[in-house]
Amino acid sequence: MTRPARLGITRLEGMHYYVRDLARSRRFYVDKLDFAETWRSSPELEQQGGQRSACFSAGDIHVVCSAPLAPGEGRADGRAARFLARHPDGVGTLGFEVEDAARAFALLEERGATPIDDVTTYQDDGGTLRQFSITTPFGDCTFRFRERRGYRSLYPGAVPHAGGGNNRFGFQHIDHVTSNFQTMKPGLLWLEHVMGFEQMWEVAFHTSDVDPGRASGSGLKSIVMWDPVSQTKFANNEPARPFFKSSQINIFNEELRGDGVQHVALTVADIIGAVRGLRGAGVTFMPTPGSYYDMLPATTRTCCRSS
């Protein structure tokens, strides 16, 4: 079988998180995770988009959080407001760096992707940025592709900001994105035939220790798709019978009101030291049944709850 041509992805740059309380996100990323706050939205961009944004960075990771403007501050129909009218706080965009935006756009459109806009070019005193976005089967999460040629700003309208932490927990880069679906086959086919990803591994298991007080449990089927060149990985989950309704995957889907990104896994230099330090900083870790780690291939993940 002939594999689709690579899109030229160099890395998963970060995510755009839509939140109701930007100050709360700032406390979580800066005060607890020790991320630096590196960029903020300019007043002009806030009025144009109807939202206020801040970027939190550590290692090679960028997390942009945007909240709608308060009543009376400006327009009330921006992207953050539209997302939050349908969902709780959540990931609305994943950003990819690519070698050639025009080539990636042409390949994606040829394979049936749905562009939101054409390739747009921006310039600053450092160079050029070319970018475009597409819709996806990941619920209301879009994908944005950026080609940087010396462009210094994070994105057009972002203002540099120096503040926050120093990454004392040693965060490095994004390891993978985990997404939950009621049925994941459409997403898998899209990742393969549109994005050109390949299957990396597959696992399925059940647990019965979610609620020891009653006869219930949880189950999931998970398939990881990846781009071997950039090492970009997507872990995709769907609930599994006989505990479909009580599965954490199904519960997430019901709470989000649709399919979407559940979490982004970050690598650290020393996971034992990082976990100890994060607990000491007041970070809450999600409970995970031991059988989950028993079924994982080789490596083990630790998840903390975003605020």
Backbone as CSV, one residue per row, in Angstrom:
resi,resn,N_x,N_y,N_z,CA_x,CA_y,CA_z,C_x,C_y,C_z
1,MET,0.831,-1.191,0.000,0.000,0.000,0.000,0.872,1.250,0.000
2,THR,0.591,2.176,-0.898,1.347,3.407,-0.987,0.891,4.394,0.085
3,ARG,1.828,4.870,0.873,1.501,5.813,1.926,1.341,7.210,1.344
4,PRO,0.402,8.004,1.879,0.275,9.388,1.417,1.555,10.165,1.679
5,ALA,1.820,11.148,0.833,2.998,11.994,1.036,2.916,12.704,2.388
6,ARG,4.054,12.883,3.025,4.101,13.567,4.311,3.714,15.034,4.151
7,LEU,3.041,15.557,5.174,2.650,16.961,5.144,3.814,17.889,5.458
8,GLY,4.899,17.331,5.947,6.031,18.182,6.329,5.891,18.768,7.713
9,ILE,5.168,18.057,8.608,5.051,18.502,9.997,6.409,18.353,10.674
10,THR,6.838,19.406,11.360,8.098,19.327,12.099,7.877,19.104,13.589
11,ARG,6.733,19.592,14.112,6.414,19.355,15.516,4.995,19.822,15.804
12,LEU,4.461,19.313,16.900,3.214,19.830,17.452,3.597,20.970,18.376
13,GLU,3.294,22.183,17.962,3.762,23.378,18.655,3.055,23.603,19.984
14,GLY,1.736,23.392,20.006,1.003,23.645,21.235,-0.492,23.573,21.021
15,MET,-1.241,24.051,22.017,-2.693,23.986,21.952,-3.290,25.327,22.350
16,HIS,-4.508,25.543,21.884,-5.267,26.743,22.215,-6.453,26.298,23.045
17,TYR,-6.489,26.756,24.276,-7.467,26.317,25.269,-8.445,27.454,25.522
18,TYR,-9.750,27.177,25.388,-10.764,28.190,25.642,-11.288,28.031,27.067
19,VAL,-11.221,29.118,27.824,-11.533,29.075,29.257,-12.459,30.233,29.611
20,ARG,-13.162,30.072,30.706,-14.030,31.138,31.194,-13.298,32.108,32.121
21,ASP,-12.218,31.637,32.735,-11.513,32.434,33.742,-10.021,32.399,33.431
22,LEU,-9.538,33.430,32.757,-8.132,33.462,32.359,-7.205,33.568,33.564
23,ALA,-7.628,34.281,34.598,-6.800,34.413,35.803,-6.600,33.059,36.473
24,ARG,-7.625,32.228,36.460,-7.521,30.879,37.044,-6.504,30.047,36.271
25,SER,-6.525,30.139,34.939,-5.541,29.421,34.122,-4.138,29.923,34.405
26,ARG,-4.002,31.237,34.578,-2.685,31.806,34.875,-2.152,31.263,36.207
27,ARG,-3.006,31.148,37.195,-2.571,30.592,38.481,-2.133,29.145,38.326
28,PHE,-2.846,28.387,37.496,-2.498,26.974,37.319,-1.151,26.818,36.611
29,TYR,-0.995,27.465,35.458,0.228,27.263,34.673,1.442,27.946,35.293
30,VAL,1.269,29.154,35.802,2.413,29.897,36.333,2.719,29.497,37.771
31,ASP,1.721,29.538,38.651,1.975,29.314,40.073,2.183,27.836,40.408
32,LYS,1.490,26.951,39.698,1.595,25.522,40.026,2.558,24.766,39.104
33,LEU,2.434,24.954,37.782,3.301,24.212,36.854,4.623,24.928,36.593
34,ASP,4.743,26.178,37.031,5.964,26.970,36.870,6.278,27.256,35.401
35,PHE,5.233,27.407,34.575,5.405,27.877,33.206,5.673,29.385,33.239
36,ALA,6.347,29.879,32.220,6.506,31.317,32.039,5.338,31.847,31.219
37,GLU,4.900,33.055,31.519,3.917,33.709,30.657,4.700,34.525,29.637
38,THR,4.640,34.130,28.373,5.538,34.667,27.358,4.889,35.663,26.402
39,TRP,3.576,35.553,26.196,2.880,36.434,25.263,1.489,36.765,25.800
40,ARG,1.001,37.957,25.420,-0.376,38.334,25.695,-0.975,38.956,24.437
41,SER,-2.278,38.916,24.343,-2.947,39.531,23.197,-2.891,41.050,23.307
42,SER,-2.719,41.698,22.165,-2.725,43.160,22.148,-4.156,43.664,22.297
43,PRO,-4.350,44.911,22.770,-5.706,45.471,22.860,-6.432,45.452,21.519
44,GLU,-5.695,45.691,20.428,-6.317,45.689,19.104,-6.827,44.301,18.751
45,LEU,-6.031,43.269,19.043,-6.453,41.903,18.747,-7.640,41.505,19.612
46,GLU,-7.660,41.949,20.853,-8.771,41.619,21.751,-10.083,42.197,21.231
47,GLN,-10.045,43.419,20.749,-11.260,44.029,20.222,-11.684,43.375,18.915
48,GLN,-10.713,42.995,18.128,-11.012,42.338,16.853,-11.607,40.951,17.056
49,GLY,-11.046,40.184,18.017,-11.476,38.807,18.213,-12.479,38.588,19.320
50,GLY,-12.701,39.593,20.160,-13.658,39.459,21.248,-13.187,38.552,22.369
51,GLN,-11.878,38.412,22.529,-11.341,37.550,23.582,-9.976,38.048,24.022
52,ARG,-9.599,37.659,25.242,-8.309,38.039,25.825,-7.477,36.770,25.965
53,SER,-6.205,36.828,25.540,-5.389,35.622,25.484,-4.054,35.803,26.185
54,ALA,-3.514,34.686,26.641,-2.166,34.652,27.216,-1.533,33.326,26.837
55,CYS,-0.224,33.353,26.587,0.513,32.133,26.252,1.429,31.758,27.406
56,PHE,1.379,30.486,27.810,2.214,29.961,28.879,3.167,28.932,28.268
57,SER,4.450,29.076,28.543,5.467,28.283,27.853,6.424,27.616,28.826
58,ALA,6.847,26.401,28.445,7.881,25.672,29.183,8.540,24.713,28.207
59,GLY,9.861,24.694,28.173,10.544,23.854,27.206,10.125,24.240,25.800
60,ASP,9.648,23.246,25.044,9.214,23.450,23.664,7.690,23.498,23.569
61,ILE,7.029,23.821,24.671,5.578,23.731,24.789,4.972,25.122,24.897
62,HIS,3.897,25.363,24.137,3.155,26.618,24.225,1.673,26.305,24.434
63,VAL,1.105,26.852,25.495,-0.324,26.707,25.766,-0.934,28.103,25.749
64,VAL,-1.792,28.351,24.754,-2.493,29.622,24.666,-3.873,29.442,25.281
65,CYS,-4.221,30.289,26.225,-5.547,30.273,26.847,-6.269,31.570,26.482
66,SER,-7.523,31.425,26.048,-8.319,32.588,25.662,-9.657,32.560,26.377
67,ALA,-10.073,33.719,26.864,-11.367,33.864,27.530,-12.143,34.981,26.857
68,PRO,-13.475,34.858,26.761,-14.272,35.933,26.166,-14.123,37.232,26.945
69,LEU,-14.230,38.353,26.253,-14.220,39.637,26.938,-15.451,39.746,27.828
70,ALA,-15.305,40.473,28.921,-16.423,40.680,29.840,-17.473,41.573,29.181
71,PRO,-18.730,41.485,29.619,-19.782,42.347,29.063,-19.377,43.818,29.123
72,GLY,-19.539,44.498,28.015,-19.188,45.908,27.947,-17.773,46.173,27.488
73,GLU,-16.912,45.127,27.429,-15.520,45.319,27.006,-15.359,45.292,25.484
74,GLY,-16.283,44.654,24.795,-16.141,44.521,23.348,-17.118,43.503,22.806
75,ARG,-16.847,43.020,21.604,-17.750,42.075,20.946,-17.890,40.794,21.765
76,ALA,-19.076,40.198,21.673,-19.371,39.033,22.517,-19.545,37.761,21.708
77,ASP,-19.106,37.777,20.420,-19.326,36.613,19.567,-18.025,36.052,19.013
78,GLY,-16.927,36.190,19.788,-15.646,35.661,19.342,-15.596,34.149,19.411
79,ARG,-14.493,33.593,18.951,-14.324,32.134,18.904,-14.432,31.507,20.289
80,ALA,-13.812,32.133,21.300,-13.885,31.584,22.654,-15.326,31.542,23.143
81,ALA,-16.081,32.619,22.912,-17.473,32.669,23.362,-18.315,31.623,22.646
82,ARG,-18.098,31.440,21.365,-18.877,30.450,20.602,-18.565,29.033,21.084
83,PHE,-17.287,28.744,21.348,-16.897,27.423,21.839,-17.516,27.154,23.203
84,LEU,-17.419,28.134,24.096,-17.888,27.950,25.469,-19.406,27.975,25.580
85,ALA,-20.097,28.450,24.560,-21.557,28.374,24.553,-22.030,26.935,24.361
86,ARG,-21.155,26.088,23.813,-21.519,24.689,23.543,-20.802,23.695,24.444
87,HIS,-19.689,24.112,25.041,-18.835,23.173,25.771,-18.355,23.779,27.083
88,PRO,-17.880,22.929,28.004,-17.084,23.445,29.127,-15.717,23.874,28.607
89,ASP,-14.856,24.387,29.484,-13.502,24.750,29.056,-12.880,23.580,28.304
90,GLY,-12.180,23.870,27.204,-11.607,22.774,26.446,-10.662,23.244,25.355
91,VAL,-10.016,22.260,24.722,-9.044,22.525,23.661,-9.793,22.785,22.359
92,GLY,-9.585,23.979,21.786,-10.276,24.349,20.555,-9.405,24.334,19.323
93,THR,-8.077,24.328,19.501,-7.163,24.309,18.357,-5.863,23.620,18.748
94,LEU,-5.324,22.823,17.848,-3.976,22.282,17.967,-3.131,22.924,16.876
95,GLY,-1.917,23.357,17.240,-1.057,24.049,16.293,0.145,23.214,15.878
96,PHE,0.372,23.119,14.567,1.485,22.348,14.011,2.428,23.280,13.258
97,GLU,3.717,23.077,13.430,4.684,23.745,12.576,4.965,22.847,11.373
98,VAL,4.988,23.436,10.193,5.249,22.690,8.962,6.385,23.345,8.189
99,GLU,7.010,22.551,7.316,8.120,23.061,6.517,7.645,24.036,5.453
100,ASP,6.495,23.736,4.833,5.994,24.524,3.707,4.473,24.578,3.797
101,ALA,3.933,25.720,4.198,2.489,25.832,4.408,1.712,25.647,3.110
102,ALA,2.210,26.191,2.012,1.501,26.077,0.734,1.423,24.617,0.286
103,ARG,2.497,23.878,0.463,2.501,22.467,0.086,1.563,21.676,0.986
104,ALA,1.607,21.918,2.296,0.722,21.216,3.223,-0.736,21.508,2.895
105,PHE,-1.048,22.761,2.578,-2.415,23.139,2.217,-2.870,22.385,0.976
106,ALA,-2.031,22.339,-0.047,-2.392,21.667,-1.294,-2.631,20.178,-1.074
107,LEU,-1.772,19.532,-0.294,-1.929,18.106,-0.021,-3.217,17.834,0.760
108,LEU,-3.469,18.634,1.777,-4.659,18.426,2.603,-5.939,18.635,1.787
109,GLU,-5.977,19.680,0.992,-7.181,19.936,0.201,-7.393,18.845,-0.838
110,GLU,-6.318,18.362,-1.430,-6.399,17.271,-2.409,-6.969,16.002,-1.781
111,ARG,-6.703,15.799,-0.486,-7.156,14.574,0.198,-8.528,14.735,0.850
112,GLY,-9.161,15.869,0.664,-10.514,16.032,1.176,-10.633,16.792,2.473
113,ALA,-9.552,17.429,2.938,-9.647,18.260,4.134,-10.538,19.469,3.850
114,THR,-11.067,20.057,4.920,-11.943,21.228,4.794,-11.239,22.450,5.371
115,PRO,-10.632,23.277,4.517,-9.957,24.483,5.021,-10.955,25.513,5.535
116,ILE,-10.566,26.190,6.600,-11.356,27.299,7.129,-11.003,28.585,6.387
117,ASP,-9.742,28.683,5.964,-9.275,29.864,5.259,-8.151,29.462,4.314
118,ASP,-7.727,30.396,3.483,-6.575,30.175,2.620,-5.292,30.424,3.405
119,VAL,-4.164,30.100,2.790,-2.882,30.397,3.416,-2.740,31.920,3.515
120,THR,-2.501,32.393,4.722,-2.352,33.823,4.964,-0.914,34.113,5.370
121,THR,-0.361,35.188,4.844,1.032,35.548,5.107,1.114,36.793,5.982
122,TYR,1.963,36.731,7.004,2.200,37.855,7.908,3.702,38.101,7.967
123,GLN,4.086,39.337,8.249,5.497,39.686,8.365,5.725,40.548,9.597
124,ASP,6.879,40.347,10.240,7.339,41.269,11.270,8.800,41.569,10.992
125,ASP,9.491,42.229,11.912,10.872,42.624,11.630,11.843,41.449,11.612
126,GLY,11.348,40.245,11.951,12.213,39.072,11.916,12.052,38.210,10.688
127,GLY,10.877,38.244,10.082,10.661,37.397,8.922,9.199,37.204,8.605
128,THR,8.861,36.002,8.128,7.540,35.728,7.573,6.873,34.562,8.289
129,LEU,5.557,34.663,8.455,4.729,33.581,8.968,3.632,33.308,7.958
130,ARG,3.464,32.039,7.587,2.363,31.621,6.727,1.544,30.591,7.495
131,GLN,0.222,30.743,7.477,-0.607,29.836,8.257,-1.983,29.643,7.623
132,PHE,-2.636,28.536,8.017,-4.016,28.271,7.634,-4.583,27.271,8.628
133,SER,-5.909,27.110,8.642,-6.577,26.200,9.574,-7.566,25.318,8.819
134,ILE,-7.849,24.141,9.397,-8.835,23.223,8.833,-9.738,22.704,9.955
135,THR,-10.928,22.247,9.567,-11.790,21.553,10.517,-11.331,20.107,10.641
136,THR,-11.829,19.410,11.668,-11.399,18.042,11.931,-12.572,17.213,12.460
137,PRO,-12.412,15.881,12.569,-13.427,15.047,13.230,-13.322,15.079,14.752
138,PHE,-12.401,15.884,15.290,-12.180,15.965,16.730,-13.139,16.982,17.351
139,GLY,-14.422,16.823,17.075,-15.420,17.739,17.604,-15.197,19.153,17.085
140,ASP,-15.196,20.124,17.985,-14.998,21.525,17.612,-13.532,21.945,17.701
141,CYS,-12.621,20.989,17.701,-11.191,21.288,17.715,-10.681,21.399,16.272
142,THR,-10.081,22.538,15.934,-9.508,22.744,14.611,-8.001,22.519,14.655
143,PHE,-7.398,22.337,13.482,-5.944,22.215,13.363,-5.425,23.446,12.618
144,ARG,-4.375,24.054,13.168,-3.732,25.194,12.509,-2.312,24.805,12.124
145,PHE,-1.915,25.165,10.908,-0.587,24.832,10.385,0.175,26.129,10.140
146,ARG,1.419,26.201,10.649,2.223,27.415,10.540,3.612,27.117,9.988
147,GLU,4.032,27.931,9.066,5.395,27.891,8.539,6.099,29.167,8.981
148,ARG,7.161,29.019,9.738,7.899,30.185,10.260,9.227,30.338,9.527
149,ARG,9.448,31.555,9.073,10.717,31.904,8.431,11.286,33.141,9.132
150,GLY,11.767,32.943,10.353,12.337,34.044,11.117,11.315,34.914,11.816
151,TYR,10.039,34.591,11.697,8.979,35.374,12.329,9.129,35.277,13.839
152,ARG,9.145,36.414,14.535,9.492,36.411,15.947,8.286,36.271,16.880
153,SER,7.156,36.823,16.484,5.981,36.763,17.352,5.415,35.354,17.386
154,LEU,4.692,35.062,18.444,4.031,33.765,18.522,2.960,33.664,17.450
155,TYR,2.185,34.734,17.292,1.175,34.825,16.242,0.856,36.310,16.049
156,PRO,0.225,36.684,14.960,-0.082,38.100,14.726,-0.948,38.674,15.846
157,GLY,-0.528,39.810,16.373,-1.278,40.449,17.456,-0.841,40.046,18.837
158,ALA,0.151,39.162,18.942,0.683,38.757,20.248,1.777,39.731,20.673
159,VAL,1.734,40.138,21.933,2.695,41.083,22.494,3.597,40.342,23.484
160,PRO,4.923,40.470,23.371,5.818,39.768,24.306,5.533,40.151,25.754
161,HIS,5.645,39.155,26.624,5.452,39.393,28.052,6.481,38.561,28.814
162,ALA,7.170,39.179,29.740,8.177,38.477,30.536,7.675,38.355,31.964
163,GLY,7.318,37.140,32.349,6.842,36.927,33.703,6.572,35.460,33.950
164,GLY,6.303,35.143,35.193,5.960,33.767,35.514,7.135,32.950,35.969
165,GLY,7.029,31.625,35.724,7.968,30.674,36.296,9.198,30.415,35.459
166,ASN,9.980,29.427,35.937,11.260,29.084,35.317,11.360,27.611,34.948
167,ASN,10.213,26.913,34.847,10.182,25.514,34.436,11.038,24.633,35.348
168,ARG,10.862,24.774,36.639,11.686,23.994,37.577,11.353,22.505,37.571
169,PHE,10.232,22.119,36.960,9.873,20.697,36.895,10.401,20.026,35.631
170,GLY,11.030,20.775,34.765,11.706,20.191,33.615,10.812,19.736,32.479
171,PHE,9.717,20.440,32.212,8.889,20.099,31.061,9.689,20.299,29.773
172,GLN,9.501,19.359,28.810,10.321,19.389,27.597,9.501,19.658,26.334
173,HIS,8.629,18.727,25.967,7.829,18.890,24.752,6.546,18.069,24.869
174,ILE,5.675,18.208,23.879,4.420,17.446,23.854,4.703,16.039,23.362
175,ASP,4.339,15.042,24.166,4.554,13.649,23.781,3.429,13.159,22.886
176,HIS,2.178,13.397,23.285,1.051,12.961,22.459,-0.219,13.686,22.860
177,VAL,-1.199,13.605,21.995,-2.537,14.139,22.242,-3.482,12.962,22.415
178,THR,-4.315,12.982,23.454,-5.312,11.943,23.666,-6.699,12.508,23.409
179,SER,-7.456,11.837,22.542,-8.800,12.283,22.183,-9.797,11.154,22.404
180,ASN,-11.009,11.517,22.782,-12.075,10.555,23.054,-13.209,10.709,22.058
181,PHE,-13.726,9.572,21.594,-14.802,9.537,20.618,-15.866,8.544,21.067
182,GLN,-17.107,8.762,20.653,-18.126,7.730,20.819,-17.804,6.557,19.911
183,THR,-17.335,6.829,18.711,-16.791,5.814,17.814,-15.614,6.453,17.089
184,MET,-14.444,5.830,17.149,-13.236,6.498,16.696,-12.849,6.189,15.249
185,LYS,-13.543,5.247,14.588,-13.139,4.851,13.243,-13.093,6.028,12.265
186,PRO,-14.112,6.932,12.257,-14.005,8.075,11.339,-12.752,8.913,11.576
187,GLY,-12.412,9.134,12.857,-11.217,9.900,13.168,-9.947,9.195,12.724
188,LEU,-9.904,7.869,12.898,-8.729,7.101,12.479,-8.537,7.160,10.971
189,LEU,-9.636,7.000,10.228,-9.561,7.055,8.765,-9.117,8.444,8.307
190,TRP,-9.612,9.478,8.984,-9.231,10.843,8.629,-7.746,11.073,8.902
191,LEU,-7.257,10.615,10.054,-5.836,10.762,10.360,-4.973,10.033,9.332
192,GLU,-5.436,8.874,8.884,-4.659,8.093,7.914,-4.711,8.696,6.519
193,HIS,-5.915,8.949,6.021,-6.062,9.317,4.611,-5.946,10.816,4.344
194,VAL,-6.217,11.645,5.337,-6.092,13.086,5.151,-4.767,13.599,5.712
195,MET,-4.459,13.240,6.961,-3.221,13.703,7.578,-2.003,12.863,7.178
196,GLY,-2.222,11.636,6.687,-1.115,10.777,6.282,-0.423,10.087,7.435
197,PHE,-1.112,9.921,8.585,-0.533,9.255,9.742,-0.598,7.734,9.580
198,GLU,0.195,7.038,10.382,0.225,5.575,10.397,-0.162,5.063,11.778
199,GLN,-0.635,3.809,11.838,-0.963,3.222,13.134,0.317,2.815,13.851
200,MET,0.401,3.174,15.129,1.586,2.878,15.936,1.344,1.672,16.832
201,TRP,0.255,1.695,17.624,-0.112,0.530,18.424,-1.576,0.589,18.801
202,GLU,-2.069,-0.567,19.279,-3.476,-0.707,19.636,-3.580,-1.471,20.947
203,VAL,-4.532,-1.069,21.811,-4.742,-1.752,23.079,-6.215,-1.665,23.446
204,ALA,-6.712,-2.686,24.136,-8.090,-2.674,24.643,-8.092,-3.375,25.984
205,PHE,-8.835,-2.833,26.967,-8.899,-3.469,28.272,-10.094,-2.969,29.050
206,HIS,-10.399,-3.669,30.142,-11.480,-3.294,31.050,-10.937,-3.220,32.470
207,THR,-11.575,-2.394,33.281,-11.281,-2.350,34.705,-12.586,-2.503,35.463
208,SER,-12.493,-3.027,36.670,-13.683,-3.148,37.502,-13.511,-2.418,38.821
209,ASP,-12.479,-1.583,38.903,-12.188,-0.911,40.167,-12.552,0.574,40.130
210,VAL,-13.349,0.992,39.161,-13.776,2.384,39.115,-14.687,2.706,40.287
211,ASP,-15.624,1.807,40.592,-16.552,1.997,41.712,-16.714,0.655,42.421
212,PRO,-15.858,0.359,43.413,-15.915,-0.938,44.075,-17.244,-1.200,44.770
213,GLY,-18.042,-0.168,45.033,-19.290,-0.347,45.768,-20.437,-0.881,44.948
214,ARG,-20.232,-1.047,43.628,-21.311,-1.583,42.809,-20.714,-2.359,41.642
215,ALA,-21.542,-3.138,40.983,-21.083,-3.959,39.861,-20.962,-3.093,38.620
216,SER,-19.882,-2.402,38.502,-19.663,-1.542,37.340,-18.182,-1.532,37.024
217,GLY,-17.836,-0.858,35.977,-16.439,-0.773,35.606,-16.279,0.180,34.447
218,SER,-15.160,0.066,33.787,-14.884,0.934,32.654,-14.115,0.140,31.625
219,GLY,-14.230,0.559,30.388,-13.507,-0.117,29.331,-13.216,0.831,28.195
220,LEU,-12.154,0.537,27.471,-11.841,1.367,26.323,-11.058,0.571,25.297
221,LYS,-11.124,1.063,24.080,-10.261,0.612,23.008,-9.458,1.819,22.567
222,SER,-8.162,1.665,22.419,-7.298,2.789,22.091,-6.385,2.423,20.936
223,ILE,-6.306,3.310,19.955,-5.398,3.144,18.822,-4.590,4.424,18.666
224,VAL,-3.277,4.292,18.625,-2.391,5.438,18.475,-1.986,5.566,17.010
225,MET,-2.202,6.764,16.455,-1.755,7.094,15.109,-0.626,8.107,15.221
226,TRP,0.335,8.028,14.294,1.461,8.939,14.401,2.076,9.266,13.057
227,ASP,2.828,10.362,13.065,3.684,10.750,11.953,5.105,10.410,12.373
228,PRO,5.684,9.326,11.825,6.992,8.855,12.305,8.114,9.881,12.166
229,VAL,8.032,10.758,11.188,9.121,11.714,10.959,9.174,12.748,12.088
230,SER,8.035,13.368,12.393,8.001,14.390,13.441,7.735,13.808,14.816
231,GLN,7.395,12.499,14.884,7.051,11.823,16.138,5.766,12.383,16.751
232,THR,4.909,13.004,15.949,3.628,13.513,16.426,2.667,12.355,16.608
233,LYS,2.107,12.194,17.814,1.284,11.025,18.133,-0.096,11.442,18.628
234,PHE,-1.114,10.704,18.180,-2.485,10.894,18.629,-3.006,9.575,19.186
235,ALA,-3.313,9.545,20.487,-3.948,8.381,21.108,-5.459,8.603,21.056
236,ASN,-6.165,7.695,20.396,-7.597,7.850,20.163,-8.361,6.751,20.886
237,ASN,-9.368,7.138,21.675,-10.102,6.194,22.515,-11.580,6.167,22.169
238,GLU,-12.198,4.995,22.368,-13.652,4.872,22.340,-14.070,3.959,23.486
239,PRO,-15.300,4.099,24.021,-15.748,3.231,25.119,-15.915,1.786,24.625
240,ALA,-15.833,0.852,25.562,-15.982,-0.565,25.211,-17.010,-1.223,26.127
241,ARG,-17.841,-2.050,25.557,-18.816,-2.807,26.337,-18.081,-3.848,27.189
242,PRO,-18.626,-4.359,28.286,-20.009,-4.179,28.747,-20.225,-2.932,29.604
243,PHE,-19.165,-2.127,29.802,-19.285,-0.948,30.654,-19.205,0.328,29.824
244,PHE,-19.865,0.319,28.662,-19.798,1.453,27.750,-20.217,2.740,28.448
245,LYS,-21.383,2.725,29.101,-21.929,3.964,29.656,-21.128,4.485,30.844
246,SER,-20.533,3.575,31.635,-19.755,4.014,32.787,-18.292,4.243,32.447
247,SER,-17.921,4.001,31.185,-16.540,4.226,30.768,-16.172,5.700,30.904
248,GLN,-14.953,5.962,31.346,-14.484,7.338,31.456,-14.535,8.033,30.105
249,ILE,-14.361,7.281,29.024,-14.398,7.856,27.679,-15.788,8.388,27.373
250,ASN,-16.810,7.595,27.687,-18.181,8.031,27.444,-18.563,9.200,28.355
251,ILE,-18.136,9.144,29.605,-18.442,10.239,30.535,-17.824,11.542,30.051
252,PHE,-16.578,11.467,29.572,-15.934,12.659,29.017,-16.750,13.208,27.847
253,ASN,-17.183,12.318,26.959,-17.944,12.743,25.789,-19.230,13.449,26.196
254,GLU,-19.912,12.905,27.206,-21.164,13.521,27.652,-20.920,14.877,28.305
255,GLU,-19.838,14.981,29.091,-19.549,16.248,29.770,-19.082,17.318,28.791
256,LEU,-18.300,16.935,27.786,-17.840,17.888,26.776,-18.953,18.216,25.777
257,ARG,-19.960,17.350,25.730,-21.054,17.454,24.761,-20.544,17.212,23.346
258,GLY,-19.736,16.160,23.216,-19.227,15.785,21.906,-17.833,15.203,21.987
259,ASP,-17.334,14.713,20.847,-15.965,14.217,20.758,-14.977,15.364,20.934
260,GLY,-13.753,15.045,21.329,-12.752,16.098,21.447,-11.488,15.657,22.145
261,VAL,-10.575,16.600,22.306,-9.278,16.346,22.949,-9.467,16.292,24.453
262,GLN,-9.024,15.187,25.060,-9.117,15.048,26.512,-7.907,15.647,27.207
263,HIS,-6.718,15.300,26.751,-5.525,15.862,27.376,-4.350,15.833,26.410
264,VAL,-3.335,16.594,26.755,-2.067,16.610,26.032,-0.993,16.163,27.007
265,ALA,-0.239,15.126,26.654,0.789,14.568,27.537,2.118,15.286,27.294
266,LEU,2.767,15.692,28.388,4.017,16.433,28.313,5.157,15.596,28.871
267,THR,6.307,15.635,28.222,7.472,14.916,28.733,8.203,15.777,29.752
268,VAL,8.869,15.098,30.690,9.707,15.760,31.684,11.039,15.024,31.776
269,ALA,12.056,15.709,32.258,13.380,15.099,32.365,13.425,14.049,33.468
270,ASP,12.710,14.270,34.571,12.720,13.377,35.735,11.291,13.258,36.242
271,ILE,10.596,12.188,35.882,9.167,12.102,36.194,8.918,11.935,37.691
272,ILE,9.786,11.208,38.401,9.594,11.034,39.845,9.751,12.369,40.562
273,GLY,10.807,13.068,40.232,11.023,14.368,40.849,9.941,15.367,40.465
274,ALA,9.486,15.310,39.199,8.445,16.234,38.750,7.136,15.989,39.492
275,VAL,6.758,14.715,39.655,5.514,14.397,40.353,5.571,14.859,41.796
276,ARG,6.694,14.611,42.461,6.836,15.057,43.855,6.717,16.574,43.949
277,GLY,7.404,17.257,43.041,7.373,18.710,43.076,5.999,19.272,42.752
278,LEU,5.323,18.675,41.779,3.987,19.151,41.405,2.987,18.921,42.532
279,ARG,3.082,17.785,43.188,2.208,17.548,44.342,2.463,18.575,45.434
280,GLY,3.721,18.889,45.638,4.054,19.892,46.634,3.537,21.271,46.270
281,ALA,3.367,21.516,44.969,2.845,22.804,44.500,1.323,22.841,44.490
282,GLY,0.698,21.719,44.877,-0.756,21.696,44.965,-1.471,21.193,43.734
283,VAL,-0.738,20.548,42.804,-1.362,19.993,41.608,-2.091,18.698,41.964
284,THR,-3.315,18.554,41.487,-4.117,17.351,41.730,-3.918,16.368,40.586
285,PHE,-3.583,15.124,40.912,-3.382,14.102,39.894,-4.633,13.250,39.747
286,MET,-4.920,12.866,38.513,-6.106,12.066,38.228,-5.886,10.626,38.655
287,PRO,-6.848,9.999,39.318,-6.713,8.586,39.704,-6.767,7.701,38.468
288,THR,-5.864,6.748,38.384,-5.804,5.846,37.241,-5.654,4.413,37.733
289,PRO,-6.542,3.484,37.305,-6.425,2.088,37.722,-5.085,1.493,37.319
290,GLY,-4.541,0.651,38.168,-3.269,0.014,37.877,-3.277,-0.790,36.602
291,SER,-4.445,-1.375,36.238,-4.526,-2.184,35.027,-4.259,-1.360,33.780
292,TYR,-4.492,-0.040,33.852,-4.201,0.823,32.703,-2.716,0.773,32.384
293,TYR,-1.871,0.924,33.422,-0.436,0.915,33.197,0.066,-0.477,32.824
294,ASP,-0.603,-1.527,33.330,-0.213,-2.880,32.976,-0.349,-3.138,31.482
295,MET,-1.334,-2.460,30.843,-1.608,-2.698,29.439,-0.808,-1.790,28.512
296,LEU,-0.161,-0.774,29.044,0.581,0.151,28.191,1.868,-0.497,27.691
297,PRO,2.255,-0.221,26.441,3.527,-0.725,25.930,4.699,0.098,26.440
298,ALA,5.583,-0.541,27.140,6.881,0.012,27.557,6.794,1.211,28.491
299,THR,6.304,2.344,28.016,6.361,3.575,28.796,5.108,3.773,29.618
300,THR,5.232,4.585,30.665,4.114,4.889,31.558,3.865,6.377,31.564
301,ARG,2.589,6.745,31.596,2.217,8.153,31.613,1.651,8.529,32.983
302,THR,1.806,9.779,33.340,1.173,10.321,34.541,0.374,11.536,34.140
303,CYS,-0.873,11.616,34.595,-1.748,12.719,34.192,-2.097,13.587,35.384
304,CYS,-2.021,14.882,35.202,-2.490,15.800,36.226,-3.688,16.556,35.682
305,ARG,-4.503,17.030,36.578,-5.743,17.681,36.203,-5.503,19.163,35.938
306,SER,-5.929,19.613,34.771,-5.814,21.027,34.420,-6.843,21.833,35.196
307,SER,-6.484,23.082,35.462,-7.377,23.934,36.233,-8.041,24.975,35.338
